[in-house]
Structures are given as C-alpha cells and as structure tokens.
C-alpha cells in the first residue's frame, strides 16, 4: 500500500509541476514567479516529508 501512495503522490507532484512550470517560465513579473516557485517548493517538500512518516 505504501508504494501505491508513493506512486499516486509522485503523479500528483508531476501534474502540479506540469501545470505551474509554463507559468513560471513565461511570466515576466519576478514577484509572481517567486510566489509560484514557492508554491511548487511546498508541494515538493510535502511529498518528501510525507514519505518519511510512513
């Protein structure tokens, strides 16, 4: 069951990254880009920290 949770979490992480990366690369405003990068880093942190608990 743990491997299924890891795979579904990784799929969610990749989908979130695929959604945000075009905005991060195309937006000319630095402040909005930093906010998007912060959101993506929180998703990555949550993925790796939730795998350690199990």
TORFI-194862 format. One record per residue: chain; z negated, x negated, y of N, C-alpha, C in turn; residue number from 1; residue in three letters. Coordinates in nm, 4 decimals. Each point is the difference from the previous one (the first is absolute). Layout:
residues N
(r "A",(Z,X,Y),(Z,X,Y),(Z,X,Y),NUM,"ALA");
...
end
This chain:
residues 54
(r "A",(0.0000,-0.0818,-0.1191),(0.0000,0.0818,0.1191),(0.0000,-0.0867,0.1262),1,"UNK");
(r "A",(-0.0639,-0.1171,-0.0076),(-0.0036,-0.0862,0.1168),(0.1389,-0.0489,0.0369),2,"UNK");
(r "A",(0.0811,-0.0301,-0.1007),(0.1338,-0.0499,0.0308),(0.0853,0.1093,0.0643),3,"UNK");
(r "A",(-0.0204,0.1250,-0.0400),(0.0731,0.1101,0.0630),(-0.0402,0.0142,0.1456),4,"UNK");
(r "A",(-0.1276,-0.0164,0.0300),(-0.0459,0.0077,0.1385),(0.0534,-0.1166,0.0820),5,"UNK");
(r "A",(0.0095,-0.1172,-0.0593),(0.0565,-0.1153,0.0709),(0.1474,0.0217,0.0303),6,"UNK");
(r "A",(0.0730,0.0532,-0.0965),(0.1435,0.0216,0.0187),(0.0245,0.1068,0.1055),7,"UNK");
(r "A",(-0.0730,0.1105,-0.0056),(0.0198,0.1049,0.0998),(-0.0442,-0.0476,0.1385),8,"UNK");
(r "A",(-0.1048,-0.0813,0.0065),(-0.0414,-0.0566,0.1284),(0.1041,-0.0947,0.0559),9,"UNK");
(r "A",(0.0606,-0.0801,-0.0870),(0.1048,-0.0920,0.0436),(0.1237,0.0763,0.0471),10,"UNK");
(r "A",(0.0336,0.1065,-0.0686),(0.1135,0.0823,0.0430),(-0.0276,0.0601,0.1377),11,"UNK");
(r "A",(-0.1212,0.0491,0.0196),(-0.0366,0.0534,0.1314),(0.0035,-0.1062,0.1079),12,"UNK");
(r "A",(-0.0463,-0.1194,-0.0322),(0.0029,-0.1105,0.0954),(0.1434,-0.0371,0.0370),13,"UNK");
(r "A",(0.0865,-0.0075,-0.0989),(0.1399,-0.0340,0.0256),(0.0714,0.1084,0.0798),14,"UNK");
(r "A",(-0.0310,0.1258,-0.0286),(0.0610,0.1089,0.0767),(-0.0469,-0.0006,0.1448),15,"UNK");
(r "A",(-0.1271,-0.0277,0.0214),(-0.0517,-0.0079,0.1368),(0.0644,-0.1152,0.0752),16,"UNK");
(r "A",(0.0136,-0.1144,-0.0667),(0.0649,-0.1158,0.0618),(0.1472,0.0298,0.0289),17,"UNK");
(r "A",(0.0675,0.0662,-0.0928),(0.1408,0.0341,0.0212),(0.0163,0.0970,0.1166),18,"UNK");
(r "A",(-0.0994,0.0828,0.0238),(0.0051,0.0932,0.1119),(-0.0261,-0.0700,0.1330),19,"UNK");
(r "A",(-0.0938,-0.0939,0.0022),(-0.0411,-0.0609,0.1265),(0.0815,-0.1228,0.0403),20,"UNK");
(r "A",(0.0531,-0.0745,-0.0942),(0.0695,-0.1252,0.0323),(0.1195,0.0200,0.0933),21,"UNK");
(r "A",(0.0846,0.1014,-0.0168),(0.1096,0.0162,0.0970),(-0.0500,0.0224,0.1428),22,"UNK");
(r "A",(-0.1067,0.0745,0.0165),(-0.0564,0.0204,0.1334),(-0.0561,-0.1301,0.0556),23,"UNK");
(r "A",(-0.0666,-0.0765,-0.0841),(-0.0588,-0.1265,0.0444),(0.1092,-0.0964,0.0443),24,"UNK");
(r "A",(0.1111,-0.0034,-0.0712),(0.1068,-0.0938,0.0329),(0.0840,0.0445,0.1202),25,"UNK");
(r "A",(0.0141,0.1303,0.0223),(0.0910,0.0493,0.1028),(-0.0659,0.0303,0.1343),26,"UNK");
(r "A",(-0.1313,0.0238,0.0015),(-0.0639,0.0399,0.1250),(-0.0117,-0.1180,0.0956),27,"UNK");
(r "A",(0.0402,0.0187,0.1250),(-0.0110,-0.1096,0.0959),(-0.1400,-0.0130,0.0612),28,"UNK");
(r "A",(-0.0820,0.1060,-0.0098),(-0.1328,-0.0051,0.0608),(-0.0968,-0.0741,-0.0919),29,"UNK");
(r "A",(-0.0671,-0.0994,0.0564),(-0.0918,-0.0809,-0.0795),(-0.1247,0.0781,-0.0375),30,"UNK");
(r "A",(-0.0498,0.0842,0.0879),(-0.1245,0.0703,-0.0283),(0.0142,0.0975,-0.1164),31,"UNK");
(r "A",(0.1086,0.0744,-0.0049),(0.0217,0.0938,-0.1110),(0.0238,-0.0764,-0.1304),32,"UNK");
(r "A",(0.0701,-0.1120,0.0092),(0.0241,-0.0823,-0.1178),(-0.1320,-0.0524,-0.0568),33,"UNK");
(r "A",(-0.0914,-0.0410,0.0864),(-0.1300,-0.0480,-0.0468),(-0.0810,0.1118,-0.0650),34,"UNK");
(r "A",(0.0093,0.1204,0.0534),(-0.0698,0.1132,-0.0606),(0.0560,0.0290,-0.1391),35,"UNK");
(r "A",(0.1322,-0.0026,-0.0142),(0.0615,0.0234,-0.1311),(-0.0366,-0.1103,-0.0990),36,"UNK");
(r "A",(-0.0011,-0.1238,0.0467),(-0.0401,-0.1106,-0.0875),(-0.1463,0.0135,-0.0412),37,"UNK");
(r "A",(-0.0841,0.0459,0.0914),(-0.1400,0.0227,-0.0336),(-0.0155,0.1076,-0.1058),38,"UNK");
(r "A",(0.0768,0.1074,0.0128),(-0.0044,0.1065,-0.1001),(0.0473,-0.0473,-0.1361),39,"UNK");
(r "A",(0.1056,-0.0782,-0.0009),(0.0504,-0.0531,-0.1263),(-0.0988,-0.0982,-0.0617),40,"UNK");
(r "A",(-0.0655,-0.0795,0.0827),(-0.0984,-0.0934,-0.0548),(-0.1212,0.0741,-0.0570),41,"UNK");
(r "A",(-0.0375,0.1135,0.0589),(-0.1096,0.0790,-0.0561),(0.0370,0.0579,-0.1364),42,"UNK");
(r "A",(0.1243,0.0418,-0.0149),(0.0461,0.0517,-0.1294),(-0.0030,-0.1105,-0.1047),43,"UNK");
(r "A",(0.0453,-0.1192,0.0363),(0.0000,-0.1128,-0.0931),(-0.1428,-0.0381,-0.0368),44,"UNK");
(r "A",(-0.0884,-0.0048,0.0992),(-0.1399,-0.0326,-0.0264),(-0.0636,0.1037,-0.0928),45,"UNK");
(r "A",(0.0280,0.1265,0.0231),(-0.0565,0.1051,-0.0836),(0.0498,-0.0109,-0.1438),46,"UNK");
(r "A",(0.1265,-0.0343,-0.0173),(0.0543,-0.0149,-0.1353),(-0.0714,-0.1110,-0.0766),47,"UNK");
(r "A",(-0.0145,-0.1159,0.0641),(-0.0610,-0.1130,-0.0696),(-0.1498,0.0175,-0.0164),48,"UNK");
(r "A",(-0.0669,0.0622,0.0946),(-0.1445,0.0164,-0.0135),(-0.0341,0.1111,-0.1001),49,"UNK");
(r "A",(0.0847,0.0994,-0.0153),(-0.0285,0.1049,-0.0960),(0.0226,-0.0469,-0.1430),50,"UNK");
(r "A",(0.0872,-0.0963,-0.0218),(0.0231,-0.0545,-0.1337),(-0.1158,-0.0867,-0.0461),51,"UNK");
(r "A",(-0.0763,-0.0586,0.0922),(-0.1123,-0.0845,-0.0387),(-0.1170,0.0842,-0.0495),52,"UNK");
(r "A",(-0.0140,0.1217,0.0495),(-0.1125,0.0853,-0.0372),(0.0111,0.0512,-0.1438),53,"UNK");
(r "A",(0.1191,0.0074,-0.0528),(0.0189,0.0640,-0.1312),(-0.0096,-0.0968,-0.1120),54,"UNK");
end
